[in-house]
Amino acid sequence: MATQAIESHRAGADVVHGDAAACKKAAVELLAEIGLPQGLFPMDDMQEFGYNREAGFMWLVQGRKKTEHTFKKIKQTVSYAGEVTAFVEKGKLKKIAGVKTKELMLWLTVVEVYVDDATPGKVTFKTGTGLSDSFDATAFELGM
């Protein structure tokens, strides 16, 4: 059932296939457009990036099963699954699937990432457990 819902959100989307640089460029452009730091998706081997403007749904597929990336400025490790999906709105990615963050020895699912109007220099990550943490947005610039 969930797969059918996701497929319906993909219908009519703008999709970039195959070229990792073009996929990354499309992802970076979307993040900039919605007001999120452009380095939130640091993967270099994206095989597909899609965005359905009408449904507000985006996805990316990478060549590996998963990628772990440590954002050095904040010493935070994030794991990206082979496919990442999210619903997009201004300043926010919500209902995220395929992203986890490591806290102590536990991997917690990230379900929302947003920049609050009250604190535009901070990016907040909310987990499925209801916990959230905010970081300086500069930690998620391209190349960090």
N, C-alpha and C positions, 0 to 999 in steps of 0.2 A: 504494500500500500504506500509506504513512504517513498519507495523508488518511483512509483507512478507520479506522485506529487512533485518530486524533484524533476522528473522528465518533463512534466508540464511546464515547469518554470524555465526549463532550458529552451523550449520551443520559442522561436522568434528572436533568440539572442544573437548578439554579435560575438563571433567565435574566432580566435586566432589559433591555428594548429601548427605543430611541428617545429617552428623556428623559436628556439628558447629565448633569443634576444627580443624577438617581436612579442612573445608572450609576456616576458618580464616588463617590457615597455608599456604594454596595455595595462598590466596590473599596477604599475607605478602611476600611470596617468589616472586610473580610477581612484587610487588612494589620494592623490593630489586634489582631484575634483571634489571629493567628499570631505576633504579637510583632515585627513589622517596622515601620519608620517609615512613617507614614501618607502621606507625600508622595512615595513612590517612583514613583507613576504621576501625574505632574503634568498630564496632558492634560485639556483642558476640553471637548473635542468627542467624548467617547465616545458611540458609538451603541448599543453592546451590551456587557454584562458578564455572564459566566456562571461558575458554580462548581459542580462536581460533587463534593460532600463525600465520597461513597463512593470515587470514583476519585482524589480529591485533585488534580483538574485544574481550572485556571481559564483564562479567556481574556477579552480585551477587544478590541473593534473600534472604531476611531475614524473620523471622517468624512474625514480627510485621509489621503493615502498614507503620510505620515510626519510626525513632529513632532520637532524638536530642542529640547532644554531644557538650559540651563546652570544647574547648582546653584551659585549665586553664592558660598556660603560656602567651597566647596572648588575653585571655578573648573573644574568638570568638566562637559563637554558630553556629553549622552546623546541618542541617536537612538532613537525608538520607531516601529516600522513600523506600517502600517495595522491589522495584527492582531498581538497579542502573546499568547503562550501559555506556560504553565508548570505544573509540578506543585508542589503545595503541601504543606508539612508544618510543624510547629511551628518557628518561627524561621528558615524557609528557603523560598526559591523555587528550584527546580532544573529542569534540562532546559528552560531558558528559550529561546524563539524570538521574534525580532522586536525585540531590544534590543541596541544597540551603544554603545560608549563610545569617545571620541576620545582617543588617546594620541599626543602630538606630531602627526604628520601622518597617522596610521593610524586607521582605524575597526576596533575589535576587538569581536567578538561576545561578549556577556555570557551565560554559560550557567548561572550560579548566583549568588544573593544570599543571604547569611545573617548572622545575629547569633549569635556563639559564646557559650555560657554563661560561659566564662572571661573574656570581655571584652564584657559586655552593652551598653556605651555605644558600641560600634563596629559598623559594618556593613561586611562584606567582599563585594567583587565579584570573581568568578572568571571569567576569559575562556576561550574555547575553546583558547587556546594554552597554558593551564595557569598563566598569570600571574594573580596576585590582588593586590588593594590594599584596605586598610581605611581607613575614614573615620569621623569623629565622626558618630554617628546624628542629632545635631541639624541637620546639613546637609540632611537629608531630611524635615524637618518640613513640614507643610502650608504652602503659600505660599512656600517657599524656592526 
